[in-house]
Amino acid sequence: MVAPVRRRQTPIAGARKAADVNQTFRSSPPLSRGAARQYAPSRAGPAAQYRHLAQIADGLLLLVAFPIAYFIKTRILPADLTSLYDPSVYIGPAAIFGLAALVSMERRGAYAPLAFLHLREMVLPVLLAFGQALLVGSTVLFVFKLGYVSRLFIALYALTGLGLVLLVRAGLRVLAARLRAGGAGAARILLVAEEADGIRLTAELIREAAFGVTIVGRVDPAELRPTVQEGRTLDERLSSAFSQDAVDEVFFVAPNYSTDEVSVLIEACSREGIVLHLVSGIIGHGMERVVVDQVGDIRLLSLHAQKDAPMARAMKRVFDLVAAILLLVLTAPAWPLIALAIRLDSRGPVFFRQERLGLNKRRFGMLKFRSMVVGADGQMPEMEPLNEADGPIFKLREDPRVTRTGRYLRRFDVDELPQLLNVIAGHMSLIGPRPMLEHEIRGFAAWQRKRFSVLPGITGLWQVSNRLGDPFIAGLEADLDYIDDWSWRLDLEILLRTIPAVLRDRISP
């Protein structure tokens, strides 16, 4: 299927005519953010929100440290008058200390992606930050004459928080080593650079990428230029390169490209939902989403396909984990009953695993409770003429392959419950575009593949609004609207609309 051009997409505005950009690939002085070096490039892929996830984790650890320190002070250590005070007496001083510690760790580079890979960089910034926070807390107690607050408790709280933070960092160091060795957390990168520039950039990326990188390939900039003999445009060449493999990021090093050609590259990456890093100070369209970055001493610009909101997206991931675990616990009693009903109704396994495409077309096994007879996939050729949905997806309201139990499971979307495990594993989110099958996207236009620039979801904007007979393109545009306009408010609205949508007779991908 070759889909029409997206209606709300506008062409690139006319670029300024200018000579080729004469920017060479040279070293630049380090960028700085306040007193600390700027963090590594804005990552795509699994490790995209590491820094903010680490900040959230430290905040939670400092919360956990409070009751532990209070228990030690009042139940283990010898009693004194301060042990008679209610825990609320210590909440204010502990909060001041905790905030001071988090701010100080941020300022001292404790959240730099490489900080936990080296013992000294992992421990020293945290020790200095906690010492500074302890000084701030003691000063506040002295200035405001809070003599009734136990200094011993503050010290215990500091030591407990420090121990928890360092313990988690030690575990993260082991995890990072395994991810780097196995490539599970690696960002997949396509280089558009000449051989010498590509070798140097690859070395810097490998040295600075905390969770590793996978160089998908290198394309010589000269090979992307259109030729009279082939008649292929630069835009067509880029689209072909991106469709070959999963790509998270593109690093572009081409000193002799014109401004117009750079604009085409920016537009192509934006359509695909791929993070683009422009080495040096090349100016193009879409610069409102640019982040100034640094790899070693190499300066570059990172262009995000969506508005860059790493903290909000890190919080979304935390919410996904907490909510998925909670839902898994709440629904666990029903799982044995569902499994029993499936086994009594038809022969075959309880679970159905199907390969789907996730973030930037990564393949993963999506889980469901089996709702069809065994071998249903093999019957697809004879079922195709009965398809009631347009586009590449297949939907049939009265599908004969569905078992009796499966009809009830599908009617209330109970068959989707095992996908909570996919959410916990990081393959999916609670809310996002539904993961698709590989054959369903073979005819996708470049702009349609942008739906893979975020984690797929169990439910999404398309699912709460689409009905049988709605055009496939309209549903696909709903997914892209979600990506472009994502916010916590939109996620909440989709969650609230999911239950009514489940109770209505609907069709969804």
C-alpha positions as CSV (number, residue, x, y, z in Angstrom):
1,M,0.0,0.0,0.0
2,V,1.3,3.4,-1.0
3,A,-0.4,6.0,1.2
4,P,-1.1,9.6,0.2
5,V,0.9,12.4,1.5
6,R,-0.2,13.5,4.9
7,R,-2.7,16.3,4.6
8,R,-1.5,18.5,7.3
9,Q,2.1,18.2,6.3
10,T,3.5,21.4,4.7
11,P,6.5,21.5,2.3
12,I,9.8,23.1,3.3
13,A,9.8,26.8,3.0
14,G,12.2,28.2,0.4
15,A,15.7,28.2,1.9
16,R,18.1,31.1,1.6
17,K,20.4,30.8,-1.4
18,A,23.9,30.6,-0.1
19,A,27.3,29.2,-1.0
20,D,28.2,25.7,0.3
21,V,28.7,25.6,4.0
22,N,32.5,25.8,4.4
23,Q,32.6,24.3,7.9
24,T,35.4,21.9,8.5
25,F,35.3,19.0,10.9
26,R,37.5,20.4,13.6
27,S,37.9,20.4,17.4
28,S,35.9,22.9,19.4
29,P,36.3,24.2,23.0
30,P,34.1,22.3,25.5
31,L,30.6,23.5,26.0
32,S,29.6,24.3,29.6
33,R,26.4,24.5,31.5
34,G,27.0,26.5,34.6
35,A,30.0,25.1,36.4
36,A,29.9,21.6,34.9
37,R,30.5,20.2,31.4
38,Q,27.4,19.7,29.3
39,Y,26.1,16.2,29.3
40,A,26.5,13.8,26.3
41,P,24.3,14.2,23.2
42,S,20.6,13.8,23.5
43,R,20.2,10.1,23.1
44,A,17.5,8.2,21.3
45,G,16.7,4.6,21.8
46,P,16.5,2.7,25.2
47,A,18.9,4.9,27.1
48,A,17.3,8.2,26.1
49,Q,16.2,9.4,29.5
50,Y,18.9,8.0,31.7
51,R,19.9,11.3,33.4
52,H,16.4,12.2,34.4
53,L,15.5,8.6,35.4
54,A,18.6,8.7,37.7
55,Q,17.4,12.0,39.2
56,I,13.9,10.5,39.9
57,A,15.5,7.4,41.4
58,D,17.7,9.4,43.8
59,G,14.6,11.4,44.9
60,L,12.8,8.2,45.7
61,L,15.8,6.8,47.6
62,L,16.0,10.0,49.7
63,L,12.3,9.5,50.5
64,V,13.0,5.9,51.5
65,A,15.9,7.0,53.7
66,F,13.7,9.1,56.0
67,P,11.7,6.2,57.7
68,I,14.9,4.1,57.9
69,A,16.8,6.9,59.6
70,Y,13.9,7.6,62.0
71,F,13.6,3.9,62.9
72,I,17.3,3.7,63.7
73,K,17.1,6.9,65.8
74,T,14.1,5.9,67.8
75,R,14.2,2.1,68.0
76,I,17.9,1.1,67.8
77,L,20.0,3.9,69.3
78,P,19.7,4.8,73.1
79,A,16.6,6.9,73.8
80,D,16.7,10.6,74.5
81,L,14.2,13.4,74.6
82,T,14.3,14.0,70.9
83,S,13.0,10.5,70.3
84,L,9.7,11.6,71.8
85,Y,9.0,14.0,68.9
86,D,6.6,13.0,66.1
87,P,8.2,12.2,62.7
88,S,6.6,15.3,61.2
89,V,9.1,17.4,63.2
90,Y,11.9,16.1,61.0
91,I,10.1,16.3,57.6
92,G,11.1,20.0,57.0
93,P,14.8,19.6,57.8
94,A,15.0,16.3,55.8
95,A,13.3,17.9,52.8
96,I,15.8,20.8,52.9
97,F,18.7,18.4,53.0
98,G,17.3,16.2,50.3
99,L,16.7,19.1,47.8
100,A,20.1,20.5,48.6
101,A,21.7,17.0,47.8
102,L,19.8,16.6,44.5
103,V,20.7,20.1,43.3
104,S,24.3,19.7,44.4
105,M,24.6,16.3,42.6
106,E,23.2,17.9,39.4
107,R,25.7,20.8,39.6
108,R,28.7,18.4,40.3
109,G,27.9,16.2,37.3
110,A,26.8,13.1,39.3
111,Y,24.2,12.5,36.5
112,A,26.6,12.6,33.6
113,P,26.0,9.4,31.5
114,L,29.6,8.2,32.1
115,A,29.8,9.0,35.8
116,F,28.9,5.5,37.1
117,L,31.4,3.8,34.7
118,H,34.4,5.0,36.7
119,L,34.6,4.5,40.4
120,R,36.1,7.9,41.2
121,E,33.6,9.8,39.1
122,M,30.8,7.7,40.5
123,V,31.6,8.2,44.2
124,L,33.3,11.6,44.5
125,P,30.5,13.9,43.2
126,V,28.0,12.1,45.4
127,L,30.2,12.4,48.5
128,L,30.8,16.1,47.9
129,A,27.1,16.8,47.2
130,F,26.0,15.1,50.4
131,G,28.7,17.0,52.4
132,Q,27.5,20.2,50.9
133,A,23.9,19.4,51.6
134,L,24.8,18.5,55.2
135,L,26.4,21.9,55.6
136,V,23.3,23.6,54.2
137,G,21.0,21.7,56.5
138,S,23.2,22.5,59.6
139,T,23.2,26.2,58.6
140,V,19.5,26.3,58.4
141,L,19.1,24.7,61.8
142,F,21.5,27.2,63.3
143,V,20.1,30.3,61.7
144,F,16.5,29.5,62.6
145,K,17.5,28.2,66.0
146,L,15.8,24.8,65.6
147,G,17.4,23.4,68.7
148,Y,14.7,20.7,69.1
149,V,15.7,19.0,65.9
150,S,18.1,16.3,66.5
151,R,21.5,16.8,64.7
152,L,22.0,13.1,65.1
153,F,18.9,12.4,63.1
154,I,20.1,14.7,60.3
155,A,23.5,12.9,60.3
156,L,21.7,9.5,60.2
157,Y,19.5,10.6,57.4
158,A,22.5,11.8,55.4
159,L,24.4,8.5,55.9
160,T,21.3,6.4,55.1
161,G,20.6,8.4,51.9
162,L,24.3,8.3,50.9
163,G,24.4,4.5,51.4
164,L,21.3,3.9,49.3
165,V,22.4,6.2,46.5
166,L,25.8,4.6,46.2
167,L,24.4,1.1,46.5
168,V,22.0,1.7,43.6
169,R,24.8,3.3,41.6
170,A,27.0,0.3,42.1
171,G,24.2,-1.9,40.8
172,L,23.7,0.4,37.9
173,R,27.4,0.1,37.1
174,V,27.0,-3.6,36.8
175,L,23.9,-3.3,34.7
176,A,25.5,-0.7,32.4
177,A,28.5,-3.1,31.8
178,R,26.1,-5.9,30.8
179,L,24.1,-3.6,28.5
180,R,27.3,-2.4,26.8
181,A,28.6,-5.9,26.4
182,G,25.3,-7.2,25.0
183,G,24.2,-4.2,23.1
184,A,20.7,-4.2,24.6
185,G,20.8,-0.5,25.5
186,A,22.8,0.7,22.6
187,A,21.6,3.6,20.4
188,R,21.6,2.5,16.7
189,I,23.4,5.1,14.7
190,L,23.8,5.8,11.0
191,L,26.8,7.9,10.0
192,V,26.6,10.3,7.0
193,A,30.3,11.1,6.8
194,E,33.5,10.5,4.8
195,E,35.6,7.7,6.0
196,A,38.1,9.6,8.1
197,D,35.4,11.7,9.8
198,G,33.4,8.5,10.4
199,I,36.3,6.7,12.1
200,R,37.0,9.7,14.4
201,L,33.3,10.2,15.3
202,T,32.8,6.5,15.9
203,A,35.7,6.4,18.3
204,E,34.3,9.4,20.3
205,L,30.8,7.9,20.4
206,I,32.0,4.6,21.7
207,R,34.1,6.3,24.4
208,E,31.2,8.6,25.6
209,A,28.1,6.4,25.1
210,A,27.3,5.0,28.6
211,F,25.0,2.2,27.3
212,G,26.9,1.6,24.1
213,V,26.3,2.4,20.5
214,T,25.7,0.3,17.4
215,I,26.9,1.8,14.2
216,V,24.3,0.6,11.7
217,G,26.3,1.8,8.8
218,R,28.2,4.7,7.2
219,V,27.1,6.5,4.1
220,D,29.5,8.7,2.2
221,P,27.8,12.1,1.6
222,A,28.8,12.0,-2.0
223,E,26.7,8.8,-2.5
224,L,23.6,10.6,-1.4
225,R,23.9,13.3,-4.0
226,P,21.4,12.8,-6.9
227,T,22.9,11.9,-10.3
228,V,21.5,12.7,-13.7
229,Q,21.8,9.0,-14.7
230,E,19.8,7.7,-11.8
231,G,17.3,10.5,-11.5
232,R,16.8,9.9,-7.8
233,T,16.5,12.9,-5.5
234,L,18.4,13.3,-2.2
235,D,15.1,12.9,-0.3
236,E,14.5,9.5,-2.0
237,R,18.0,8.3,-1.3
238,L,17.6,9.2,2.4
239,S,14.2,7.5,2.7
240,S,15.7,4.3,1.1
241,A,18.6,4.4,3.6
242,F,16.3,4.7,6.6
243,S,14.0,1.9,5.6
244,Q,16.7,-0.8,5.6
245,D,17.2,-1.1,9.3
246,A,16.3,0.2,12.7
247,V,17.9,3.6,13.2
248,D,17.7,5.8,16.3
249,E,20.0,8.6,15.3
250,V,21.8,10.1,12.3
251,F,25.2,11.9,12.7
252,F,25.8,14.2,9.7
253,V,29.3,15.4,8.8
254,A,29.4,16.9,5.3
255,P,31.2,20.3,5.1
256,N,30.3,20.9,1.4
257,Y,26.6,20.5,1.5
258,S,24.4,23.5,0.7
259,T,21.8,24.9,3.0
260,D,19.0,23.5,0.7
261,E,20.5,20.0,1.0
262,V,20.8,20.2,4.7
263,S,17.1,21.3,4.9
264,V,16.1,18.2,2.9
265,L,18.1,16.1,5.4
266,I,16.4,17.7,8.4
267,E,12.9,17.2,6.9
268,A,13.7,13.6,6.1
269,C,14.8,12.8,9.6
270,S,11.8,14.7,11.1
271,R,9.4,12.6,9.0
272,E,11.0,9.4,10.1
273,G,11.1,10.4,13.8
274,I,14.9,10.0,13.9
275,V,17.1,12.2,16.0
276,L,19.5,14.1,13.8
277,H,22.9,15.4,14.9
278,L,24.5,18.0,12.7
279,V,28.2,18.3,13.3
280,S,29.3,22.0,13.5
281,G,27.2,25.1,13.0
282,I,25.1,24.2,10.0
283,I,21.9,26.2,9.8
284,G,18.7,24.7,8.4
285,H,14.9,24.6,8.9
286,G,13.2,23.2,12.0
287,M,15.9,24.6,14.3
288,E,13.3,25.3,17.0
289,R,13.9,21.7,18.2
290,V,17.7,22.0,18.3
291,V,19.8,21.2,21.3
292,V,23.4,22.1,21.4
293,D,25.5,19.0,22.2
294,Q,29.1,17.8,22.4
295,V,30.8,14.5,21.7
296,G,34.3,14.8,23.1
297,D,35.6,18.0,21.7
298,I,33.4,17.8,18.6
299,R,30.5,20.4,18.6
300,L,27.2,19.4,17.0
301,L,23.5,20.3,16.9
302,S,20.9,17.7,17.8
303,L,17.5,18.0,16.1
304,H,14.6,16.1,17.7
305,A,11.7,15.0,15.6
306,Q,9.4,16.0,18.5
307,K,9.7,18.6,21.2
308,D,12.5,17.5,23.5
309,A,11.0,16.9,27.0
310,P,13.3,14.2,28.6
311,M,12.2,14.8,32.1
312,A,8.5,14.5,31.3
313,R,9.2,11.3,29.2
314,A,11.3,9.9,32.1
315,M,8.4,10.4,34.4
316,K,6.2,8.7,31.8
317,R,8.4,5.7,32.0
318,V,8.3,5.7,35.8
319,F,4.5,5.9,35.6
320,D,4.4,3.0,33.1
321,L,6.5,0.8,35.5
322,V,4.5,1.6,38.6
323,A,1.1,1.4,36.9
324,A,2.0,-1.9,35.1
325,I,3.2,-3.6,38.2
326,L,0.1,-2.4,40.1
327,L,-2.2,-3.6,37.4
328,L,-0.4,-6.9,37.2
329,V,-0.8,-7.4,40.9
330,L,-4.5,-6.5,40.8
331,T,-5.3,-8.7,37.9
332,A,-3.1,-11.7,38.9
333,P,-6.0,-13.6,40.6
334,A,-7.8,-13.7,37.2
335,W,-4.9,-15.0,35.2
336,P,-5.3,-18.7,36.3
337,L,-9.0,-18.6,35.6
338,I,-8.4,-17.1,32.1
339,A,-5.7,-19.8,31.4
340,L,-8.1,-22.5,32.5
341,A,-10.9,-21.2,30.3
342,I,-8.6,-21.1,27.3
343,R,-7.3,-24.7,27.8
344,L,-10.8,-26.1,28.3
345,D,-12.1,-24.4,25.2
346,S,-9.5,-25.4,22.7
347,R,-6.1,-27.2,22.5
348,G,-3.0,-25.1,22.4
349,P,-0.9,-22.8,24.5
350,V,-2.4,-20.2,26.9
351,F,-0.3,-17.3,25.6
352,F,0.2,-16.1,22.0
353,R,3.5,-14.4,21.1
354,Q,3.7,-12.4,17.9
355,E,6.7,-10.4,16.6
356,R,5.8,-6.8,16.3
357,L,7.7,-3.6,15.5
358,G,8.4,-1.2,18.4
359,L,10.6,1.8,19.0
360,N,12.2,2.8,15.7
361,K,11.1,-0.6,14.2
362,R,12.8,-2.7,16.9
363,R,11.4,-6.2,16.8
364,F,10.0,-7.7,20.0
365,G,7.6,-10.5,21.0
366,M,4.2,-9.0,21.9
367,L,2.2,-11.2,24.3
368,K,-1.5,-11.9,24.4
369,F,-3.8,-14.5,25.9
370,R,-4.6,-16.8,23.0
371,S,-8.0,-16.0,21.5
372,M,-7.8,-17.9,18.2
373,V,-7.4,-21.5,17.2
374,V,-3.8,-22.8,16.8
375,G,-2.5,-22.1,13.3
376,A,-4.7,-19.1,12.7
377,D,-1.9,-17.2,11.1
378,G,-1.6,-19.9,8.4
379,Q,-5.2,-19.2,7.4
380,M,-4.6,-15.5,6.6
381,P,-4.5,-15.9,2.8
382,E,-8.0,-17.3,2.6
383,M,-9.3,-14.7,5.1
384,E,-7.9,-11.6,3.3
385,P,-11.0,-11.2,1.0
386,L,-13.2,-10.9,4.2
387,N,-11.2,-8.0,5.6
388,E,-13.5,-5.2,6.9
389,A,-10.8,-2.7,7.5
390,D,-9.1,-0.6,4.9
391,G,-5.3,-0.2,4.6
392,P,-2.7,-2.9,5.5
393,I,-4.3,-4.0,8.8
394,F,-6.7,-7.0,9.0
395,K,-9.9,-6.8,11.1
396,L,-13.0,-9.0,10.9
397,R,-15.9,-8.6,13.3
398,E,-17.1,-12.2,13.1
399,D,-13.7,-13.9,12.6
400,P,-14.3,-17.7,12.5
401,R,-10.8,-18.4,13.8
402,V,-11.7,-16.8,17.2
403,T,-12.6,-19.3,19.9
404,R,-15.6,-19.0,22.2
405,T,-13.5,-18.0,25.1
406,G,-11.5,-15.7,22.8
407,R,-14.7,-13.7,21.9
408,Y,-15.2,-12.8,25.5
409,L,-11.5,-12.0,26.0
410,R,-11.5,-9.7,22.9
411,R,-14.8,-8.1,23.7
412,F,-13.4,-6.6,26.9
413,D,-9.7,-6.5,25.8
414,V,-8.7,-9.0,28.5
415,D,-6.5,-10.7,25.9
416,E,-4.2,-7.7,26.0
417,L,-3.4,-8.1,29.8
418,P,-0.1,-10.0,29.2
419,Q,1.2,-6.9,27.5
420,L,1.8,-5.5,31.0
421,L,4.9,-7.7,30.9
422,N,6.0,-6.0,27.7
423,V,5.6,-2.6,29.5
424,I,7.7,-3.7,32.4
425,A,10.3,-5.1,30.0
426,G,10.5,-1.7,28.3
427,H,9.2,-2.9,24.9
428,M,5.9,-0.9,25.3
429,S,4.2,1.9,27.1
430,L,0.7,2.0,28.6
431,I,-0.2,4.7,26.1
432,G,1.1,5.1,22.5
433,P,0.5,3.9,19.0
434,R,-0.2,0.2,18.8
435,P,2.7,-2.0,17.6
436,M,2.3,-3.2,14.0
437,L,3.3,-6.3,12.1
438,E,6.3,-6.0,9.6
439,H,4.2,-6.7,6.5
440,E,1.7,-4.0,7.5
441,I,4.3,-1.2,7.0
442,R,5.9,-2.3,3.7
443,G,4.0,0.3,1.8
444,F,4.4,3.1,4.3
445,A,5.4,6.5,3.1
446,A,8.3,8.2,4.9
447,W,6.0,10.4,7.0
448,Q,4.0,7.4,8.2
449,R,7.1,5.7,9.7
450,K,7.3,8.6,12.3
451,R,4.8,6.6,14.4
452,F,7.7,4.3,15.4
453,S,9.6,7.2,17.0
454,V,8.0,6.5,20.4
455,L,7.3,3.3,22.4
456,P,4.2,1.5,21.2
457,G,1.3,1.4,23.7
458,I,-1.4,-0.9,24.9
459,T,-3.9,1.8,24.2
460,G,-3.7,5.1,22.3
461,L,-5.5,7.9,20.7
462,W,-6.4,5.8,17.7
463,Q,-7.8,3.0,19.9
464,V,-10.1,5.3,21.8
465,S,-11.6,7.0,18.8
466,N,-11.4,4.6,15.8
467,R,-14.3,2.4,14.7
468,L,-14.8,-0.1,12.0
469,G,-15.0,1.7,8.7
470,D,-12.9,4.7,9.6
471,P,-10.2,5.3,7.0
472,F,-6.8,3.8,7.9
473,I,-5.1,7.1,7.1
474,A,-7.3,8.9,9.6
475,G,-6.3,6.5,12.4
476,L,-2.7,6.8,11.4
477,E,-2.8,10.5,11.6
478,A,-4.3,10.2,15.1
479,D,-1.1,8.4,16.1
480,L,1.1,11.1,14.6
481,D,-1.0,13.8,16.3
482,Y,-0.4,12.0,19.6
483,I,3.4,12.0,18.9
484,D,3.5,15.7,17.9
485,D,1.2,16.9,20.7
486,W,2.1,14.5,23.6
487,S,1.5,15.8,27.1
488,W,0.5,14.4,30.4
489,R,-2.9,15.9,30.0
490,L,-3.3,14.0,26.7
491,D,-2.3,10.7,28.3
492,L,-4.8,11.3,31.1
493,E,-7.5,12.0,28.6
494,I,-6.7,8.8,26.7
495,L,-6.8,6.7,29.9
496,L,-10.2,8.1,30.9
497,R,-11.5,7.4,27.4
498,T,-10.1,3.8,27.3
499,I,-12.7,2.3,29.6
500,P,-15.8,3.6,27.7
501,A,-14.1,2.6,24.5
502,V,-13.6,-1.0,25.8
503,L,-17.3,-1.2,26.7
504,R,-18.4,-0.1,23.2
505,D,-18.2,-2.4,20.2
506,R,-15.1,-1.1,18.4
507,I,-12.4,-2.2,16.1
508,S,-8.8,-1.2,16.7
509,P,-5.4,-2.2,15.3
